[in-house]
C-alpha cells in the first residue's frame, strides 16, 4: 500500500481561513476574549466594552485611576495582547 504525504489539520485549517478572509476576524475575536486572561481579574472587573477598530484595541475602563495607570503601560499591553494570539493583530491600545 502506498503512503501519501499527510498535512497537519492545523495547517489546512489556517490555509482555508486565510483564503476565505476569516483569519483576521478570528484573531480579533480571540484577542478581545483574551483581555481578562492577559490582564487578570483585577483589571477585568473594571472593564466595560472592548472593540477593535482597524488595528486599534479600544477598551472602556470604569476606574479613572486604573485607566491612567494602563495608559502608561499601553506599549507593554499591546505587546502582551499580540503575543497572546501569536499574531500582529493590533498596533495600539486606547482607553476611554
Protein Blocks (a to p, Z undefined) as FASTA:
>chain_A
ZZdddddfklmmmmmmmmnopmmmmmmmmmmmmmmmmnommlmmmpccdddehjaccddd
fbfklmmmmmmmmmmmmmmmmmmnopafbfbdcdZZ
